[in-house]
Amino acid sequence: MNKAVVGLQWGDEGKGKVIDYLSQDTDVIVRFQGGNNAGHTVVVKDEKFVFHLIPSGILRKHKICVIGTGVVIDPKVLIEEIQYLKKKGVDVSPRNLKISSLSHVIMPYHRVMDSFRESKRIQKIGTTKRGIGPCYVDKISRCGIRVADLLDTKKFSFKLKDNLQEKNPLFKEVYGREYFSFKKIFEEYRHYSKLLRPYCCDVADFLYSKRKKRFLFEGAQGTFLDVDYGTYPFVTSSSTVCANALLGSGAPFIRIDKIIGISKAYTTRVGEGPFPTESVGTLGEYLRTTGKEFGATTNRARRCGWLDLVLLKRAVLLNNVTEIVLTKLDVLNALDKIKVCTEYSRNTKDNDFFPYDLERIKPIYRMMHGWETQVSEARSYRMLPVNARKYISFIEKYVGKKISMVSVGEKREAIIKKGV
């Protein structure tokens, strides 16, 4: 059975841990979009592993991890991540890590452009400044440099010169920055290409050869950061919804049997953009502190608030979700009352339509009883407090999908299968 994992909120839902868990029953794990703006965290025996590009399934022995065609790769970051994992004793080799030769490469000018654009704009996006957006822009503008180009010295030299001929005057005249050095970039990236060459392959051919194996497709960020369906313009630069899983992986010939959506038991967001249920007071600070809500990539504090069921139901629809994994239930342990947003109040005639202009709506809440009990040690659904189970059931009934698993702590084993 082939599965896809996607975030149902604004990212940071705990996908890394769930992917690690599901990798037990999987042969091939494929990351299909985004770049090193993602941060997936897994805790194994009190040791924390943070991933930005490599699927977290790499922690499981005898699994193959693939960085798909739809991912944009900063080679320096990827090499550092490989070295970081090796130092922690993780087996990372061309045998179990494959990189699509058709993935696009993040260049130094992409990172600088990302930072400059954010600093000059009146409307800030909250970008991670990793060069993700400008790299995707070059991809669509048909001037991007792919991994295959990086591996071909002559082609890389030509494409780099062509890009610098266009971009250097822009940086000089608009941003007042000195020209990028062709020689410096060429030598730096040629070094990267030598280190990454053994991992690179034709991913379509490779995945086709493994088509009878069990696949897990890994999404980054979350549904409402999708460039089309998210809270535009406060979104990422790729398609984060499940429909992109096969296209972005390089395996359009593989069928997905289960689409697993990940949602926190509350809501968080990093960066700018609308957030109807955000709490800027005591509750927000409690959730941030208790849930350790700081970005794995940027270390920025996350904005926090109550669970938004209107948003969650929309994400279930957009991804055609078959089941949900609810994470960080333990963060709500100390609360005697818990709110969930069940409706939006809005001054518009189009009340039958989902309001993509979320700045203009106000959340309407349903109050529920908390459980005021630690759930971190629970390892079966029956061990959860009654009010925690009522909370889970209410979510299921509202969105119309079952919650198949519940995460009750950051450790690998702190996950409960529903019905057990």
MARDREN-775804 format. One record per residue (C-alpha): residue in three letters; z, y, x. Coordinates in nm, 2 decimals. Example, Ala and Ser with C-alpha at 12.3 -4.5 7.8 and 13.67 -1.06 7.14 Angstrom:
# MARDREN-775804
{rec "Ala",{0.78,-0.45,1.23}},
{rec "Ser",{0.71,-0.11,1.37}},
# end
This chain:
# MARDREN-775804
{rec "Met",{0.00,0.00,0.00}},
{rec "Asn",{-0.10,0.34,0.14}},
{rec "Lys",{0.12,0.64,0.09}},
{rec "Ala",{0.10,1.02,0.13}},
{rec "Val",{0.40,1.25,0.18}},
{rec "Val",{0.39,1.61,0.08}},
{rec "Gly",{0.64,1.89,0.04}},
{rec "Leu",{0.69,2.02,-0.31}},
{rec "Gln",{0.84,2.36,-0.23}},
{rec "Trp",{0.79,2.61,0.06}},
{rec "Gly",{0.83,2.35,0.34}},
{rec "Asp",{1.14,2.24,0.52}},
{rec "Glu",{1.21,1.98,0.24}},
{rec "Gly",{1.31,1.70,0.49}},
{rec "Lys",{0.97,1.54,0.52}},
{rec "Gly",{1.04,1.43,0.88}},
{rec "Lys",{1.33,1.21,0.78}},
{rec "Val",{1.15,1.06,0.49}},
{rec "Ile",{0.84,0.98,0.70}},
{rec "Asp",{1.06,0.82,0.96}},
{rec "Tyr",{1.21,0.60,0.69}},
{rec "Leu",{0.88,0.51,0.52}},
{rec "Ser",{0.73,0.43,0.86}},
{rec "Gln",{0.93,0.10,0.86}},
{rec "Asp",{0.68,-0.04,0.62}},
{rec "Thr",{0.37,0.13,0.76}},
{rec "Asp",{0.12,0.05,1.04}},
{rec "Val",{-0.05,0.39,1.09}},
{rec "Ile",{0.10,0.74,1.03}},
{rec "Val",{-0.15,1.03,1.02}},
{rec "Arg",{-0.07,1.40,1.02}},
{rec "Phe",{-0.35,1.58,0.83}},
{rec "Gln",{-0.31,1.96,0.85}},
{rec "Gly",{-0.12,2.25,1.00}},
{rec "Gly",{-0.01,2.29,1.36}},
{rec "Asn",{0.30,2.35,1.57}},
{rec "Asn",{0.42,2.59,1.30}},
{rec "Ala",{0.57,2.28,1.14}},
{rec "Gly",{0.91,2.14,1.24}},
{rec "His",{1.02,1.79,1.13}},
{rec "Thr",{1.37,1.68,1.23}},
{rec "Val",{1.50,1.32,1.25}},
{rec "Val",{1.86,1.22,1.35}},
{rec "Val",{1.90,0.87,1.49}},
{rec "Lys",{2.25,0.76,1.60}},
{rec "Asp",{2.36,1.13,1.63}},
{rec "Glu",{2.06,1.21,1.85}},
{rec "Lys",{1.83,1.48,1.71}},
{rec "Phe",{1.45,1.46,1.75}},
{rec "Val",{1.24,1.76,1.65}},
{rec "Phe",{0.86,1.72,1.60}},
{rec "His",{0.60,1.99,1.57}},
{rec "Leu",{0.27,1.80,1.61}},
{rec "Ile",{0.34,1.43,1.66}},
{rec "Pro",{0.42,1.23,1.34}},
{rec "Ser",{0.79,1.14,1.33}},
{rec "Gly",{0.69,0.77,1.28}},
{rec "Ile",{0.65,0.76,1.66}},
{rec "Leu",{1.02,0.67,1.67}},
{rec "Arg",{0.95,0.33,1.52}},
{rec "Lys",{0.82,0.06,1.75}},
{rec "His",{0.48,-0.09,1.71}},
{rec "Lys",{0.35,0.20,1.50}},
{rec "Ile",{0.03,0.40,1.56}},
{rec "Cys",{0.05,0.78,1.51}},
{rec "Val",{-0.26,0.99,1.46}},
{rec "Ile",{-0.31,1.37,1.48}},
{rec "Gly",{-0.59,1.41,1.24}},
{rec "Thr",{-0.90,1.63,1.23}},
{rec "Gly",{-0.74,1.89,1.00}},
{rec "Val",{-0.47,1.97,1.25}},
{rec "Val",{-0.50,2.26,1.49}},
{rec "Ile",{-0.36,2.18,1.83}},
{rec "Asp",{-0.19,2.39,2.09}},
{rec "Pro",{-0.24,2.16,2.40}},
{rec "Lys",{0.05,2.31,2.59}},
{rec "Val",{0.29,2.25,2.30}},
{rec "Leu",{0.16,1.90,2.25}},
{rec "Ile",{0.19,1.80,2.61}},
{rec "Glu",{0.55,1.94,2.61}},
{rec "Glu",{0.63,1.74,2.30}},
{rec "Ile",{0.50,1.42,2.46}},
{rec "Gln",{0.71,1.48,2.77}},
{rec "Tyr",{1.01,1.57,2.56}},
{rec "Leu",{0.99,1.24,2.37}},
{rec "Lys",{0.94,1.04,2.68}},
{rec "Lys",{1.25,1.19,2.84}},
{rec "Lys",{1.44,1.08,2.53}},
{rec "Gly",{1.32,0.73,2.59}},
{rec "Val",{1.05,0.72,2.32}},
{rec "Asp",{0.74,0.52,2.39}},
{rec "Val",{0.44,0.77,2.37}},
{rec "Ser",{0.12,0.64,2.52}},
{rec "Pro",{-0.26,0.62,2.43}},
{rec "Arg",{-0.17,0.29,2.27}},
{rec "Asn",{0.04,0.44,1.99}},
{rec "Leu",{-0.07,0.81,1.98}},
{rec "Lys",{-0.43,0.91,1.89}},
{rec "Ile",{-0.57,1.26,1.88}},
{rec "Ser",{-0.89,1.35,1.68}},
{rec "Ser",{-1.16,1.48,1.90}},
{rec "Leu",{-1.27,1.70,1.61}},
{rec "Ser",{-0.93,1.89,1.59}},
{rec "His",{-0.95,2.25,1.68}},
{rec "Val",{-0.77,2.40,1.97}},
{rec "Ile",{-0.53,2.70,1.97}},
{rec "Met",{-0.62,2.94,2.25}},
{rec "Pro",{-0.41,3.21,2.41}},
{rec "Tyr",{-0.60,3.48,2.22}},
{rec "His",{-0.51,3.32,1.89}},
{rec "Arg",{-0.14,3.35,1.96}},
{rec "Val",{-0.18,3.72,2.07}},
{rec "Met",{-0.40,3.80,1.77}},
{rec "Asp",{-0.15,3.64,1.53}},
{rec "Ser",{0.14,3.85,1.67}},
{rec "Phe",{-0.07,4.18,1.68}},
{rec "Arg",{-0.19,4.13,1.32}},
{rec "Glu",{0.16,4.08,1.19}},
{rec "Ser",{0.29,4.38,1.37}},
{rec "Lys",{0.01,4.61,1.25}},
{rec "Arg",{0.01,4.51,0.88}},
{rec "Ile",{0.19,4.70,0.61}},
{rec "Gln",{0.23,4.38,0.42}},
{rec "Lys",{0.41,4.13,0.65}},
{rec "Ile",{0.34,3.76,0.60}},
{rec "Gly",{0.62,3.62,0.80}},
{rec "Thr",{0.39,3.42,1.03}},
{rec "Thr",{0.54,3.20,1.30}},
{rec "Lys",{0.30,3.38,1.55}},
{rec "Arg",{0.19,3.04,1.69}},
{rec "Gly",{-0.18,3.13,1.65}},
{rec "Ile",{-0.23,2.89,1.36}},
{rec "Gly",{-0.41,3.13,1.13}},
{rec "Pro",{-0.65,3.28,1.38}},
{rec "Cys",{-0.74,2.93,1.50}},
{rec "Tyr",{-0.83,2.83,1.14}},
{rec "Val",{-1.03,3.16,1.11}},
{rec "Asp",{-1.24,3.07,1.41}},
{rec "Lys",{-1.29,2.72,1.27}},
{rec "Ile",{-1.43,2.86,0.95}},
{rec "Ser",{-1.63,3.13,1.14}},
{rec "Arg",{-1.79,2.85,1.34}},
{rec "Cys",{-1.68,2.98,1.68}},
{rec "Gly",{-1.38,2.75,1.72}},
{rec "Ile",{-1.32,2.53,2.02}},
{rec "Arg",{-1.26,2.16,1.94}},
{rec "Val",{-1.08,1.89,2.14}},
{rec "Ala",{-1.42,1.74,2.21}},
{rec "Asp",{-1.54,2.07,2.36}},
{rec "Leu",{-1.23,2.09,2.57}},
{rec "Leu",{-1.31,1.75,2.72}},
{rec "Asp",{-1.67,1.86,2.81}},
{rec "Thr",{-1.64,2.10,3.10}},
{rec "Lys",{-1.98,2.27,3.06}},
{rec "Lys",{-1.95,2.30,2.68}},
{rec "Phe",{-1.59,2.44,2.71}},
{rec "Ser",{-1.70,2.69,2.97}},
{rec "Phe",{-1.99,2.81,2.75}},
{rec "Lys",{-1.78,2.84,2.43}},
{rec "Leu",{-1.49,3.01,2.61}},
{rec "Lys",{-1.72,3.27,2.76}},
{rec "Asp",{-1.89,3.32,2.42}},
{rec "Asn",{-1.55,3.38,2.25}},
{rec "Leu",{-1.42,3.61,2.51}},
{rec "Gln",{-1.74,3.82,2.50}},
{rec "Glu",{-1.67,3.88,2.13}},
{rec "Lys",{-1.29,3.90,2.14}},
{rec "Asn",{-1.21,4.09,2.46}},
{rec "Pro",{-1.37,4.42,2.34}},
{rec "Leu",{-1.18,4.38,2.01}},
{rec "Phe",{-0.85,4.34,2.19}},
{rec "Lys",{-0.92,4.63,2.42}},
{rec "Glu",{-1.04,4.88,2.16}},
{rec "Val",{-0.83,4.79,1.86}},
{rec "Tyr",{-0.51,4.65,2.01}},
{rec "Gly",{-0.52,4.83,2.35}},
{rec "Arg",{-0.47,4.50,2.54}},
{rec "Glu",{-0.62,4.41,2.87}},
{rec "Tyr",{-0.91,4.16,2.87}},
{rec "Phe",{-0.83,3.79,2.88}},
{rec "Ser",{-0.92,3.63,3.21}},
{rec "Phe",{-1.19,3.36,3.17}},
{rec "Lys",{-1.09,3.19,3.50}},
{rec "Lys",{-0.72,3.18,3.41}},
{rec "Ile",{-0.77,3.03,3.07}},
{rec "Phe",{-1.05,2.79,3.19}},
{rec "Glu",{-0.83,2.65,3.47}},
{rec "Glu",{-0.52,2.62,3.25}},
{rec "Tyr",{-0.70,2.44,2.97}},
{rec "Arg",{-0.90,2.22,3.20}},
{rec "His",{-0.56,2.09,3.33}},
{rec "Tyr",{-0.45,2.02,2.97}},
{rec "Ser",{-0.78,1.83,2.90}},
{rec "Lys",{-0.71,1.59,3.18}},
{rec "Leu",{-0.36,1.51,3.05}},
{rec "Leu",{-0.48,1.47,2.69}},
{rec "Arg",{-0.81,1.29,2.74}},
{rec "Pro",{-0.66,0.93,2.73}},
{rec "Tyr",{-0.52,1.00,2.38}},
{rec "Cys",{-0.84,1.14,2.23}},
{rec "Cys",{-1.08,0.94,2.02}},
{rec "Asp",{-1.32,0.93,1.73}},
{rec "Val",{-1.05,0.92,1.46}},
{rec "Ala",{-1.30,0.82,1.18}},
{rec "Asp",{-1.41,0.51,1.37}},
{rec "Phe",{-1.06,0.43,1.48}},
{rec "Leu",{-0.91,0.46,1.13}},
{rec "Tyr",{-1.20,0.27,0.98}},
{rec "Ser",{-1.12,-0.02,1.22}},
{rec "Lys",{-0.76,-0.01,1.09}},
{rec "Arg",{-0.86,0.03,0.72}},
{rec "Lys",{-0.68,-0.30,0.62}},
{rec "Lys",{-0.36,-0.18,0.77}},
{rec "Arg",{-0.09,0.02,0.58}},
{rec "Phe",{-0.13,0.39,0.60}},
{rec "Leu",{0.11,0.68,0.57}},
{rec "Phe",{-0.04,1.03,0.55}},
{rec "Glu",{0.20,1.31,0.66}},
{rec "Gly",{0.17,1.66,0.53}},
{rec "Ala",{0.33,1.97,0.69}},
{rec "Gln",{0.47,2.28,0.52}},
{rec "Gly",{0.49,2.27,0.14}},
{rec "Thr",{0.28,2.30,-0.18}},
{rec "Phe",{0.35,2.67,-0.23}},
{rec "Leu",{0.23,2.75,0.12}},
{rec "Asp",{-0.11,2.61,0.04}},
{rec "Val",{-0.38,2.86,0.12}},
{rec "Asp",{-0.54,2.81,-0.23}},
{rec "Tyr",{-0.25,2.71,-0.46}},
{rec "Gly",{0.05,2.88,-0.29}},
{rec "Thr",{0.20,3.22,-0.33}},
{rec "Tyr",{-0.09,3.39,-0.17}},
{rec "Pro",{-0.11,3.58,0.07}},
{rec "Phe",{0.24,3.46,0.18}},
{rec "Val",{0.10,3.11,0.26}},
{rec "Thr",{-0.01,2.91,0.56}},
{rec "Ser",{-0.38,2.88,0.67}},
{rec "Ser",{-0.45,2.52,0.56}},
{rec "Ser",{-0.45,2.31,0.25}},
{rec "Thr",{-0.11,2.15,0.22}},
{rec "Val",{-0.16,1.96,-0.11}},
{rec "Cys",{-0.23,1.59,-0.12}},
{rec "Ala",{-0.60,1.63,-0.20}},
{rec "Asn",{-0.65,1.73,0.16}},
{rec "Ala",{-0.48,1.41,0.30}},
{rec "Leu",{-0.79,1.21,0.35}},
{rec "Leu",{-1.02,1.49,0.44}},
{rec "Gly",{-0.78,1.63,0.69}},
{rec "Ser",{-0.69,1.30,0.84}},
{rec "Gly",{-1.05,1.20,0.90}},
{rec "Ala",{-1.03,0.90,0.68}},
{rec "Pro",{-1.20,0.98,0.34}},
{rec "Phe",{-1.28,0.61,0.30}},
{rec "Ile",{-0.91,0.50,0.26}},
{rec "Arg",{-0.74,0.49,-0.08}},
{rec "Ile",{-0.40,0.64,-0.14}},
{rec "Asp",{-0.18,0.43,-0.37}},
{rec "Lys",{0.14,0.64,-0.38}},
{rec "Ile",{0.19,1.01,-0.35}},
{rec "Ile",{0.55,1.09,-0.26}},
{rec "Gly",{0.67,1.45,-0.31}},
{rec "Ile",{0.97,1.57,-0.12}},
{rec "Ser",{1.21,1.83,-0.27}},
{rec "Lys",{1.55,1.96,-0.17}},
{rec "Ala",{1.83,1.96,-0.43}},
{rec "Tyr",{1.80,2.34,-0.41}},
{rec "Thr",{1.53,2.57,-0.28}},
{rec "Thr",{1.46,2.74,0.05}},
{rec "Arg",{1.19,2.96,0.20}},
{rec "Val",{1.11,3.11,0.54}},
{rec "Gly",{0.93,3.44,0.59}},
{rec "Glu",{0.81,3.69,0.33}},
{rec "Gly",{0.69,3.63,-0.02}},
{rec "Pro",{0.83,3.58,-0.38}},
{rec "Phe",{1.13,3.35,-0.44}},
{rec "Pro",{1.25,3.37,-0.80}},
{rec "Thr",{1.57,3.18,-0.76}},
{rec "Glu",{1.68,3.33,-0.42}},
{rec "Ser",{2.04,3.42,-0.38}},
{rec "Val",{2.12,3.69,-0.13}},
{rec "Gly",{2.50,3.67,-0.19}},
{rec "Thr",{2.77,3.42,-0.14}},
{rec "Leu",{2.58,3.12,-0.27}},
{rec "Gly",{2.28,3.19,-0.04}},
{rec "Glu",{2.51,3.21,0.26}},
{rec "Tyr",{2.69,2.89,0.15}},
{rec "Leu",{2.37,2.69,0.12}},
{rec "Arg",{2.24,2.83,0.45}},
{rec "Thr",{2.55,2.75,0.64}},
{rec "Thr",{2.63,2.41,0.48}},
{rec "Gly",{2.26,2.30,0.49}},
{rec "Lys",{2.20,2.43,0.84}},
{rec "Glu",{1.91,2.62,0.70}},
{rec "Phe",{1.75,2.75,1.02}},
{rec "Gly",{1.39,2.68,1.11}},
{rec "Ala",{1.32,2.39,1.35}},
{rec "Thr",{1.02,2.58,1.48}},
{rec "Thr",{1.14,2.95,1.49}},
{rec "Asn",{1.52,2.92,1.44}},
{rec "Arg",{1.48,3.18,1.17}},
{rec "Ala",{1.74,3.18,0.89}},
{rec "Arg",{1.60,3.04,0.57}},
{rec "Arg",{1.63,3.22,0.24}},
{rec "Cys",{1.82,3.00,-0.01}},
{rec "Gly",{1.87,2.97,-0.38}},
{rec "Trp",{1.90,2.73,-0.68}},
{rec "Leu",{1.65,2.46,-0.76}},
{rec "Asp",{1.34,2.59,-0.94}},
{rec "Leu",{1.22,2.32,-1.18}},
{rec "Val",{0.93,2.53,-1.31}},
{rec "Leu",{0.79,2.55,-0.96}},
{rec "Leu",{0.87,2.18,-0.89}},
{rec "Lys",{0.69,2.06,-1.20}},
{rec "Arg",{0.39,2.26,-1.10}},
{rec "Ala",{0.39,2.10,-0.75}},
{rec "Val",{0.41,1.76,-0.91}},
{rec "Leu",{0.09,1.84,-1.11}},
{rec "Leu",{-0.10,1.99,-0.82}},
{rec "Asn",{-0.03,1.69,-0.60}},
{rec "Asn",{-0.06,1.42,-0.87}},
{rec "Val",{0.28,1.30,-0.75}},
{rec "Thr",{0.38,0.94,-0.84}},
{rec "Glu",{0.74,0.97,-0.73}},
{rec "Ile",{0.99,1.22,-0.58}},
{rec "Val",{1.24,1.20,-0.29}},
{rec "Leu",{1.53,1.44,-0.34}},
{rec "Thr",{1.69,1.56,-0.02}},
{rec "Lys",{2.01,1.74,0.09}},
{rec "Leu",{2.21,1.64,-0.22}},
{rec "Asp",{2.52,1.65,-0.01}},
{rec "Val",{2.48,2.02,0.05}},
{rec "Leu",{2.59,2.08,-0.31}},
{rec "Asn",{2.91,1.87,-0.27}},
{rec "Ala",{3.16,2.16,-0.29}},
{rec "Leu",{3.02,2.34,-0.59}},
{rec "Asp",{3.19,2.31,-0.93}},
{rec "Lys",{2.90,2.46,-1.11}},
{rec "Ile",{2.53,2.42,-1.03}},
{rec "Lys",{2.24,2.61,-1.18}},
{rec "Val",{1.88,2.50,-1.22}},
{rec "Cys",{1.59,2.72,-1.32}},
{rec "Thr",{1.42,2.58,-1.63}},
{rec "Glu",{1.22,2.88,-1.76}},
{rec "Tyr",{1.06,3.20,-1.64}},
{rec "Ser",{1.11,3.53,-1.83}},
{rec "Arg",{0.80,3.75,-1.79}},
{rec "Asn",{0.65,4.06,-1.94}},
{rec "Thr",{0.30,3.93,-2.00}},
{rec "Lys",{0.09,3.80,-2.28}},
{rec "Asp",{-0.02,3.50,-2.07}},
{rec "Asn",{0.30,3.31,-2.12}},
{rec "Asp",{0.10,2.98,-2.16}},
{rec "Phe",{-0.02,3.00,-1.80}},
{rec "Phe",{0.17,2.94,-1.47}},
{rec "Pro",{0.25,3.28,-1.32}},
{rec "Tyr",{0.11,3.30,-0.97}},
{rec "Asp",{0.24,3.65,-0.96}},
{rec "Leu",{0.60,3.53,-0.91}},
{rec "Glu",{0.73,3.88,-0.81}},
{rec "Arg",{0.73,3.98,-1.18}},
{rec "Ile",{0.93,3.70,-1.33}},
{rec "Lys",{1.30,3.64,-1.38}},
{rec "Pro",{1.45,3.29,-1.37}},
{rec "Ile",{1.63,3.15,-1.67}},
{rec "Tyr",{1.90,2.90,-1.57}},
{rec "Arg",{2.07,2.59,-1.71}},
{rec "Met",{2.43,2.55,-1.60}},
{rec "Met",{2.54,2.20,-1.49}},
{rec "His",{2.87,2.06,-1.37}},
{rec "Gly",{2.90,1.99,-1.00}},
{rec "Trp",{3.07,1.68,-0.86}},
{rec "Glu",{3.30,1.83,-0.60}},
{rec "Thr",{3.30,1.50,-0.40}},
{rec "Gln",{3.16,1.40,-0.07}},
{rec "Val",{2.84,1.19,-0.11}},
{rec "Ser",{2.74,1.16,0.25}},
{rec "Glu",{2.88,0.81,0.29}},
{rec "Ala",{2.72,0.67,-0.03}},
{rec "Arg",{2.46,0.40,0.04}},
{rec "Ser",{2.38,0.29,-0.32}},
{rec "Tyr",{2.30,0.49,-0.63}},
{rec "Arg",{2.60,0.35,-0.81}},
{rec "Met",{2.83,0.51,-0.55}},
{rec "Leu",{2.71,0.86,-0.64}},
{rec "Pro",{2.94,1.06,-0.87}},
{rec "Val",{2.85,1.06,-1.24}},
{rec "Asn",{2.77,1.44,-1.23}},
{rec "Ala",{2.54,1.39,-0.93}},
{rec "Arg",{2.35,1.12,-1.12}},
{rec "Lys",{2.33,1.34,-1.43}},
{rec "Tyr",{2.18,1.61,-1.20}},
{rec "Ile",{1.92,1.37,-1.07}},
{rec "Ser",{1.84,1.24,-1.42}},
{rec "Phe",{1.79,1.60,-1.55}},
{rec "Ile",{1.54,1.67,-1.28}},
{rec "Glu",{1.35,1.35,-1.35}},
{rec "Lys",{1.33,1.42,-1.72}},
{rec "Tyr",{1.22,1.78,-1.67}},
{rec "Val",{0.93,1.71,-1.42}},
{rec "Gly",{0.84,1.38,-1.58}},
{rec "Lys",{0.85,1.18,-1.26}},
{rec "Lys",{1.11,0.93,-1.12}},
{rec "Ile",{1.32,1.01,-0.82}},
{rec "Ser",{1.28,0.70,-0.61}},
{rec "Met",{1.51,0.80,-0.32}},
{rec "Val",{1.80,1.04,-0.25}},
{rec "Ser",{1.89,1.17,0.09}},
{rec "Val",{2.27,1.24,0.12}},
{rec "Gly",{2.29,1.35,0.49}},
{rec "Glu",{2.09,1.42,0.80}},
{rec "Lys",{2.13,1.08,0.96}},
{rec "Arg",{1.85,0.82,0.94}},
{rec "Glu",{2.06,0.58,0.73}},
{rec "Ala",{2.19,0.84,0.49}},
{rec "Ile",{1.92,0.77,0.23}},
{rec "Ile",{1.96,0.59,-0.11}},
{rec "Lys",{1.70,0.39,-0.29}},
{rec "Lys",{1.72,0.47,-0.66}},
{rec "Gly",{1.84,0.17,-0.86}},
{rec "Val",{2.02,0.00,-0.57}},
# end
